[in-house]
């Protein structure tokens, strides 16, 4: 089996940027955003070694990796781990769109 690689969907990239940008504006500093981005990258990269690390969801092929107040929803294929979105778990669950 070929080594998997992590692929971020456009939605996931946009959500991550929005989260990081929110904290830059709110805190008037990049410090927390840099720390959060490093933490998310570190945790997501763990999926390369243990892809079933996240919790199962109601959708058979989607798992959720909890990182602080966020859930990273991803799907495992033969050659990729697709990050579909990042969701702030403090939000209304009815607004959640995974794919």
C-alpha positions in Angstrom: 0.0 0.0 0.0 1.3 3.4 -0.9 1.9 6.0 1.8 -1.2 8.2 2.4 -1.1 11.9 2.2 -3.3 14.5 3.8 -5.5 16.6 1.4 -7.4 19.6 2.6 -10.7 20.4 0.9 -11.4 24.0 -0.1 -14.1 24.1 2.6 -11.6 23.0 5.3 -9.0 25.5 4.2 -11.6 28.3 4.3 -12.8 27.3 7.7 -9.3 27.0 9.1 -8.4 30.5 7.7 -11.6 31.9 9.2 -10.9 30.5 12.6 -7.3 31.7 12.6 -8.3 35.1 11.3 -11.0 35.5 14.0 -8.4 35.1 16.7 -6.0 37.5 15.1 -8.7 40.2 15.0 -10.1 39.4 18.4 -6.8 39.2 20.2 -5.1 41.9 18.0 -2.2 39.4 17.8 -1.1 36.4 15.7 0.3 34.5 18.8 -2.8 32.3 19.6 -3.6 31.7 15.9 0.0 30.5 15.3 -0.2 28.2 18.4 -3.6 26.8 17.3 -2.5 26.3 13.7 0.6 24.3 14.9 -1.6 22.2 17.2 -4.1 21.4 14.4 -1.2 20.5 12.0 0.4 18.3 14.6 -2.8 16.4 15.4 -3.8 16.0 11.8 -0.4 14.7 10.9 -0.9 12.0 13.6 -3.5 10.6 11.2 -0.8 9.5 8.9 0.4 7.0 11.5 -3.0 6.1 13.0 -5.8 7.1 10.6 -8.6 5.7 12.8 -7.7 8.1 15.7 -10.8 10.1 15.2 -14.3 9.1 16.4 -16.8 7.5 14.1 -19.7 9.7 13.0 -23.1 8.9 11.7 -21.7 8.9 8.2 -19.9 5.6 7.6 -16.8 6.9 5.9 -16.3 10.1 8.0 -14.4 10.3 11.3 -14.0 13.3 13.6 -10.8 14.3 15.4 -11.3 16.4 18.4 -8.8 19.2 18.9 -9.6 21.5 21.8 -12.9 23.1 20.9 -12.8 22.0 17.2 -13.6 18.8 15.4 -11.7 18.0 12.2 -13.9 15.8 10.0 -12.0 13.6 7.6 -12.3 10.6 5.4 -9.8 7.8 4.8 -9.2 6.4 1.3 -6.5 4.0 0.1 -4.0 6.8 -0.7 -5.4 9.9 1.0 -6.8 11.3 4.2 -9.2 14.0 3.1 -9.9 16.8 5.6 -13.5 17.8 4.8 -14.0 20.6 7.3 -13.2 22.0 10.7 -16.2 22.7 13.0 -16.2 24.7 16.2 -18.1 22.5 18.6 -19.4 25.5 20.5 -21.7 26.4 17.5 -25.2 25.2 16.9 -24.9 21.6 15.7 -27.7 22.2 13.2 -25.4 24.5 11.2 -22.8 21.8 10.7 -22.0 20.8 7.1 -19.4 18.0 6.8 -19.1 17.4 3.0 
